[in-house]
Structure formats: C-alpha cells, structure tokens
Amino acid sequence: MRPEAIAAETLAALDQARQMEPYSRRLPGLSAEEAYAVTAELRRLRTARGEKQVGRKIGFTNRNIWPEYGVYAPIWGDMYDTTVRDVVSGAACRISHLPEPRIEPEIMLGLEGEPRPGMSLEQIFATVGWIAHGFEIVQSVFPGWRFAWTDCVIDNGLHGALLIGPRRQIETGERAKLLEALASFRITLSRNGEPVDRGVGANVLDGPIQALSHLVDVLGADRLNPPLRAGEILTTGTLTRALQVSPGETWSTMIEGIDLPGLRVSLG
C-alpha cells in the first residue's frame, strides 16, 4: 500500500470511529520513514478539507508505560483546530466519537520562537512563550490497543483531542527555576473524586522541555515533515498511565510543586 492509500483508510476510520487490523500485521517490515510518510499525507488530506494544523503531540515519552503497550520509543502526531481547544475547570468534553478513548494529564507548551537541532535545553526553553496543564484524549483505531510502534505513528500519534487549561505566560528571569520545576512537580489524577494514579514531571523523558528537545531532533532528521514553527502548540506526553474513560465520568488533577492549576473535566 502507498502512503496515500494508508492515510485515506486511516482518516476514514478516524472519521467513522471505526477500528481495523493494524498495518504492522498487513505490511510486515513497515519502516519509521514509511510511517511518517503517512503522517505527511494525512496532514495533506486534513488541511485540504479545511482543517488547520496548530501543533504537535508527543507520545510515549513516559518510559513507565512502554512495557504495557510494547512500544519503546516516543512518537509524534499533528494536532488541528478541530481537535484542540482551551477549557476552564469544570468544562465538558465529548468522547463518544473516539474509539477506545483514554485520558492523559499533560503539560502543554506554546512556541513563540523556532527551536532547532543543536540548541541547548535552555535555548530551546527560550523559544517557549507559555505553559499550561491539561488533558489529551487519545484513541486507537486498532482494537484492544494492540499495535506496533509504526501503527501508532500512522494513527496520527493516537491523538483524539487536546483540552488546554489556563495558559501561564513565562516571566522574564524565571526560566531557570521553572525549568527545574517542570521536571520535579507532582501530579495526582482522580476519577470521580477518587485518586487513580500519580506522576512527576520527569516521567516525560526527564521533563517536558526535554521532550520538546527530543522532538526537535527527530524533526531535524525528517525529510517529509516540517520543523516546528512559532505559534505551534506542543503537548508533551502523559505524566501518569493513560487510563480508559467512559461518558459520564469526571476526571481531575491536583498539582504540587509548580504554579499551575489542576483541571477538572466532565466526559460525555
């Protein structure tokens, strides 16, 4: 199958909340470059029908969950104006259109500059204008969340929706302290008021800015997909396990060690 055919089939599955056999079973030996060729084609199809690409999600940055899925390296996918929105605590989010949705508490970054390969961590952080905490709702067009790494890439990094909490602008002179806090803060994830998991900032490749640095390097070696640009939104990976969600549930977070509020959302 050519990337165009794979992208068209995947987009149809996403549109129809329909699941299908993983490509890794149908196309043994599918390479990372071939999978990201599908990413480029999927972006072409979505922008051609009027969607606007607004950022990237970085997935599988939490090494603690790798054995659960049999995926042992990060991935990335595009995010669109149809999948990303700002929310306040108490907001409602529809998930019924997503196949086997799961929730991930994450840190989001807003770029005001253009990070490039070879930059130090501090230089990369200097391109970030704001930070936020929120939820990514991920999904799988492959039944039972059984897939290979290349399948995850083809499924647009498993991205379903992004809910961005209050954005915090980064003040001059606080970057060194904030860089440390982003790696050390603690988070508690609760379902219907009951804690179900906990995490720390360092779970995502040692910190959210480290996760961004990883993506910068990956894109620097990618001949088919564009580098990051000013104005893009990044979400940096789940701080806890990715947990199954159902309509009618309320999910919330409590954050300690960084000046960011927790978030509460009701799923429908």
NUTI-343593 format. One record per residue (C-alpha): residue in three letters; z, y, x. Coordinates in nm, 4 decimals, padded with zeros to 6 digits, always signed. Each point is the difference from the previous one (the first is absolute). Example, Ala and Ser with C-alpha at 12.3 -4.5 7.8 and 13.67 -1.06 7.14 Angstrom:
# residues 2
REC residuo       pz       py       px
REC     Ala +00.7800 -00.4500 +01.2300
REC     Ser -00.0660 +00.3440 +00.1370
This chain:
# residues 268
REC residuo       pz       py       px
REC     Met +00.0000 +00.0000 +00.0000
REC     Arg -00.0806 +00.3504 +00.1184
REC     Pro +00.2700 +00.2718 -00.0006
REC     Glu -00.1733 +00.1678 -00.2945
REC     Ala +00.0301 -00.3142 -00.2139
REC     Ile +00.3621 -00.0617 +00.0975
REC     Ala +00.0927 +00.3617 -00.0724
REC     Ala -00.1709 -00.0071 -00.3407
REC     Glu +00.1760 -00.3235 -00.0977
REC     Thr +00.3373 +00.1311 +00.1196
REC     Leu -00.0367 +00.3299 -00.1838
REC     Ala -00.0911 -00.1830 -00.3210
REC     Ala +00.3114 -00.2159 +00.0377
REC     Leu +00.2177 +00.3089 +00.0536
REC     Asp -00.1529 +00.1783 -00.2994
REC     Gln +00.0509 -00.3004 -00.2259
REC     Ala +00.3436 -00.1092 +00.1367
REC     Arg -00.1682 -00.3319 +00.0699
REC     Gln +00.0901 -00.2414 +00.2781
REC     Met -00.2297 -00.2160 +00.2110
REC     Glu -00.0116 -00.2475 +00.2847
REC     Pro +00.0772 +00.1553 +00.3407
REC     Tyr -00.3050 +00.0786 +00.2110
REC     Ser +00.1633 -00.1701 +00.2978
REC     Arg -00.0496 -00.3333 -00.1799
REC     Arg -00.3591 +00.0737 -00.0957
REC     Leu -00.0988 +00.1645 +00.3272
REC     Pro +00.1887 -00.1705 +00.2858
REC     Gly -00.0005 +00.2004 +00.3205
REC     Leu -00.0203 +00.3405 -00.1690
REC     Ser +00.0815 +00.2530 +00.2732
REC     Ala +00.2102 +00.3161 -00.0053
REC     Glu -00.3120 +00.2112 +00.0572
REC     Glu -00.1750 -00.1678 -00.2934
REC     Ala +00.3038 +00.0555 -00.2230
REC     Tyr +00.0146 +00.3706 +00.0850
REC     Ala -00.3748 +00.0236 -00.0633
REC     Val +00.0930 -00.0905 -00.3583
REC     Thr +00.2596 +00.2824 +00.0054
REC     Ala -00.2751 +00.2477 +00.0864
REC     Glu -00.2268 -00.1335 -00.2747
REC     Leu +00.2815 -00.0001 -00.2550
REC     Arg +00.0670 +00.3655 +00.0817
REC     Arg -00.3708 +00.0782 -00.0452
REC     Leu -00.0014 -00.1640 -00.3431
REC     Arg +00.3146 +00.1743 -00.1176
REC     Thr -00.0997 +00.3460 +00.1183
REC     Ala -00.3474 -00.0477 -00.1500
REC     Arg +00.1558 -00.0395 -00.3435
REC     Gly +00.2111 +00.3139 +00.0395
REC     Glu +00.3237 -00.1079 +00.1640
REC     Lys +00.1257 +00.2091 +00.2924
REC     Gln +00.1525 -00.1638 +00.3063
REC     Val +00.3276 +00.1840 +00.0721
REC     Gly +00.1694 -00.2110 +00.2660
REC     Arg +00.0818 -00.3416 +00.1429
REC     Lys +00.2685 -00.2592 -00.0570
REC     Ile +00.1308 -00.1998 +00.2932
REC     Gly +00.1161 -00.3463 -00.0946
REC     Phe +00.1883 -00.2864 +00.1605
REC     Thr +00.1792 +00.2375 +00.2358
REC     Asn +00.3290 -00.1720 -00.0897
REC     Arg +00.0144 -00.2953 +00.2384
REC     Asn +00.2846 -00.1548 -00.2024
REC     Ile -00.2391 -00.0971 -00.2797
REC     Trp -00.2784 -00.1466 +00.2148
REC     Pro +00.1137 -00.3644 -00.0298
REC     Glu +00.0217 +00.0305 -00.3812
REC     Tyr -00.3712 +00.0753 -00.0258
REC     Gly -00.1387 -00.1650 +00.3119
REC     Val -00.1343 +00.3385 +00.1118
REC     Tyr +00.1014 +00.1046 +00.3507
REC     Ala -00.1637 +00.3373 +00.0589
REC     Pro -00.0218 +00.3345 -00.1852
REC     Ile -00.2915 +00.0933 -00.2250
REC     Trp -00.1209 +00.3221 -00.1597
REC     Gly -00.1902 +00.1040 -00.3121
REC     Asp -00.1244 +00.3147 -00.1717
REC     Met +00.1872 +00.1889 -00.2726
REC     Tyr -00.1692 +00.2079 -00.2694
REC     Asp +00.0723 +00.2842 -00.2388
REC     Thr -00.0027 -00.2681 -00.2710
REC     Thr +00.2797 -00.2001 +00.1664
REC     Val +00.2282 +00.2688 +00.1488
REC     Arg +00.2278 +00.2408 -00.1842
REC     Asp +00.3097 +00.2110 +00.0561
REC     Val +00.3000 -00.0911 -00.2147
REC     Val +00.3543 +00.1123 -00.0684
REC     Ser +00.2940 -00.2342 -00.0344
REC     Gly -00.0073 -00.1652 -00.3409
REC     Ala -00.3800 -00.0099 -00.0219
REC     Ala -00.1866 -00.2800 -00.1750
REC     Cys -00.2705 -00.2051 +00.1692
REC     Arg -00.2479 -00.2379 -00.1613
REC     Ile -00.0398 -00.3311 +00.1832
REC     Ser -00.1482 -00.2228 -00.2704
REC     His -00.3526 +00.0511 +00.1383
REC     Leu +00.0911 -00.1465 +00.3405
REC     Pro -00.0106 -00.3735 +00.0840
REC     Glu +00.3398 -00.1339 +00.1139
REC     Pro +00.1460 +00.3429 +00.0887
REC     Arg +00.2803 +00.0454 +00.2509
REC     Ile +00.2008 +00.3081 +00.0961
REC     Glu +00.0496 +00.1411 +00.3492
REC     Pro +00.2314 +00.2919 +00.0893
REC     Glu -00.1750 +00.1998 +00.2715
REC     Ile -00.0175 +00.3226 +00.1988
REC     Met -00.3058 +00.2207 -00.0576
REC     Leu -00.1440 +00.2472 +00.2504
REC     Gly -00.2273 +00.2973 -00.0631
REC     Leu -00.2359 +00.0921 +00.2824
REC     Glu -00.0609 +00.3644 +00.0872
REC     Gly -00.1764 -00.0882 +00.3266
REC     Glu -00.2177 -00.2803 +00.1323
REC     Pro +00.1804 -00.2616 +00.2111
REC     Arg -00.2120 -00.1679 +00.2640
REC     Pro +00.0359 -00.3032 +00.2290
REC     Gly +00.1832 +00.0744 +00.3233
REC     Met +00.2443 +00.2457 -00.1560
REC     Ser +00.3700 -00.0488 +00.0613
REC     Leu +00.2267 -00.0799 -00.2932
REC     Glu +00.1232 +00.3605 +00.0006
REC     Gln -00.3564 +00.1339 -00.0011
REC     Ile -00.0930 -00.2248 -00.2909
REC     Phe +00.3090 +00.1106 -00.1927
REC     Ala -00.1047 +00.3611 +00.0596
REC     Thr -00.3068 -00.0625 -00.2197
REC     Val +00.2261 -00.0908 -00.2967
REC     Gly +00.0805 +00.2909 -00.2330
REC     Trp +00.2214 -00.1715 -00.2576
REC     Ile +00.1850 -00.3225 -00.0665
REC     Ala +00.1052 -00.1649 -00.3254
REC     His +00.1498 -00.3179 -00.1366
REC     Gly -00.1571 -00.1951 -00.2818
REC     Phe -00.1361 -00.3322 -00.1180
REC     Glu -00.3237 -00.1795 +00.0622
REC     Ile -00.0939 -00.2508 -00.2674
REC     Val -00.2000 -00.2747 +00.1631
REC     Gln -00.2071 -00.2721 -00.1675
REC     Ser -00.1965 -00.3109 +00.0870
REC     Val -00.3348 -00.1060 -00.1416
REC     Phe +00.0741 -00.3363 +00.1641
REC     Pro +00.2247 -00.2283 -00.2115
REC     Gly +00.3584 -00.0543 +00.1086
REC     Trp -00.0265 +00.2464 +00.2859
REC     Arg -00.1641 -00.2739 +00.2059
REC     Phe -00.2504 +00.1434 +00.2412
REC     Ala -00.0976 +00.0575 +00.3625
REC     Trp +00.0223 +00.3280 +00.1901
REC     Thr -00.3699 +00.0713 -00.0579
REC     Asp +00.0443 -00.0462 -00.3762
REC     Cys +00.2700 +00.2690 +00.0007
REC     Val -00.2371 +00.2424 +00.1720
REC     Ile -00.2793 -00.0753 -00.2486
REC     Asp +00.2394 +00.0558 -00.2928
REC     Asn +00.0293 +00.3628 +00.1170
REC     Gly +00.3229 -00.0740 +00.1855
REC     Leu +00.1483 -00.1330 -00.3287
REC     His +00.0371 +00.3611 -00.1192
REC     Gly +00.0595 +00.0553 -00.3703
REC     Ala +00.1755 +00.3339 -00.0470
REC     Leu +00.2066 +00.2510 +00.1975
REC     Leu +00.2854 +00.2003 -00.1508
REC     Ile +00.1038 +00.2887 +00.2260
REC     Gly +00.3453 +00.1509 -00.0446
REC     Pro +00.0891 +00.3602 +00.0915
REC     Arg -00.1842 +00.1142 +00.3108
REC     Arg +00.2142 +00.1429 +00.2797
REC     Gln -00.1711 +00.2497 +00.2276
REC     Ile +00.0939 -00.0482 +00.3650
REC     Glu +00.1765 +00.3019 +00.1466
REC     Thr -00.0648 +00.1386 +00.3468
REC     Gly +00.2483 -00.1349 +00.2520
REC     Glu +00.1132 -00.3062 -00.1968
REC     Arg -00.2689 -00.2459 +00.1074
REC     Ala +00.1929 -00.1752 +00.2778
REC     Lys +00.3006 -00.0646 -00.2248
REC     Leu -00.2206 -00.0971 -00.2935
REC     Leu -00.2023 -00.2439 +00.2110
REC     Glu +00.3231 -00.1816 +00.0828
REC     Ala +00.1225 +00.0093 -00.3611
REC     Leu -00.3260 -00.1474 -00.1302
REC     Ala +00.0647 -00.3094 +00.2096
REC     Ser +00.3732 -00.0350 -00.0706
REC     Phe +00.0517 +00.0931 -00.3672
REC     Arg +00.1116 -00.2667 -00.2478
REC     Ile -00.1309 -00.0767 -00.3468
REC     Thr +00.1249 -00.2101 -00.2925
REC     Leu -00.2455 -00.1233 -00.2634
REC     Ser +00.1313 -00.0756 -00.3511
REC     Arg -00.1454 -00.1556 -00.3157
REC     Asn +00.1563 +00.1124 -00.3276
REC     Gly +00.2925 +00.1428 +00.1968
REC     Glu +00.0720 -00.3146 +00.2029
REC     Pro -00.0675 +00.0032 +00.3777
REC     Val -00.2605 -00.2605 +00.0964
REC     Asp -00.0840 +00.0846 +00.3626
REC     Arg +00.0727 +00.2368 +00.2858
REC     Gly -00.1986 +00.1302 +00.2940
REC     Val -00.0156 +00.2490 +00.2863
REC     Gly -00.2698 +00.2334 +00.1254
REC     Ala -00.0543 -00.2082 +00.3123
REC     Asn -00.1232 -00.2889 -00.2156
REC     Val -00.3486 +00.1559 -00.0070
REC     Leu -00.1242 -00.0539 +00.3567
REC     Asp +00.3184 +00.1671 +00.1341
REC     Gly -00.0459 +00.3087 -00.2218
REC     Pro -00.2484 +00.1751 -00.2323
REC     Ile -00.1461 +00.2169 +00.2771
REC     Gln -00.0444 -00.3101 +00.2146
REC     Ala -00.1898 -00.1546 -00.2931
REC     Leu -00.2224 +00.3081 -00.0139
REC     Ser -00.0598 -00.0254 +00.3753
REC     His -00.1080 -00.3615 -00.0458
REC     Leu -00.2550 +00.0994 -00.2653
REC     Val -00.1361 +00.2776 +00.2215
REC     Asp -00.0700 -00.2535 +00.2747
REC     Val -00.1572 -00.2495 -00.2424
REC     Leu -00.2336 +00.2614 -00.1449
REC     Gly -00.0900 +00.1172 +00.3497
REC     Ala -00.1616 -00.3392 +00.0596
REC     Asp -00.1676 -00.0188 -00.3439
REC     Arg -00.3714 +00.0833 -00.0002
REC     Leu -00.0401 -00.0239 -00.3786
REC     Asn +00.2955 +00.1943 -00.1425
REC     Pro +00.0882 +00.3665 +00.0661
REC     Pro +00.3000 +00.1274 +00.1972
REC     Leu +00.2859 +00.1729 -00.1785
REC     Arg -00.0617 +00.3577 -00.1095
REC     Ala +00.2280 +00.2919 -00.0840
REC     Gly +00.1116 -00.0148 -00.3622
REC     Glu +00.0200 -00.3793 -00.0225
REC     Ile +00.3070 -00.1748 -00.1408
REC     Leu +00.1387 -00.3038 +00.1814
REC     Thr +00.2445 -00.2538 -00.1331
REC     Thr +00.1519 -00.2000 +00.2794
REC     Gly +00.1064 -00.3382 -00.1370
REC     Thr +00.2854 -00.1579 -00.1868
REC     Leu +00.3522 +00.0523 +00.1313
REC     Thr +00.1280 -00.3059 -00.1883
REC     Arg -00.1612 -00.3154 -00.1334
REC     Ala -00.2816 +00.0561 -00.2488
REC     Leu +00.1519 -00.1145 -00.3300
REC     Gln -00.1683 -00.1135 -00.3204
REC     Val +00.0161 +00.2474 -00.2876
REC     Ser -00.0479 -00.0208 -00.3771
REC     Pro -00.0456 +00.2572 -00.2772
REC     Gly +00.3311 +00.1182 -00.1414
REC     Glu +00.1818 +00.0045 +00.3333
REC     Thr +00.1505 +00.3057 +00.1693
REC     Trp -00.0034 +00.0122 +00.3795
REC     Ser +00.1942 +00.2440 +00.2155
REC     Thr +00.0956 +00.0736 +00.3589
REC     Met +00.2947 +00.1529 +00.1814
REC     Ile -00.0618 +00.1500 +00.3445
REC     Glu +00.2545 +00.0688 +00.2755
REC     Gly -00.0509 +00.1631 +00.3387
REC     Ile -00.2887 +00.2368 -00.0773
REC     Asp -00.0430 +00.3007 -00.2264
REC     Leu -00.2208 -00.1683 -00.2605
REC     Pro +00.0969 -00.0799 -00.3595
REC     Gly -00.0139 -00.3458 -00.1498
REC     Leu -00.2411 -00.0647 -00.2855
REC     Arg +00.0171 -00.1702 -00.3397
REC     Val -00.3044 -00.1194 -00.1945
REC     Ser -00.0458 -00.1876 -00.3271
REC     Leu -00.2838 -00.2524 -00.0138
REC     Gly -00.2171 -00.0611 -00.3005
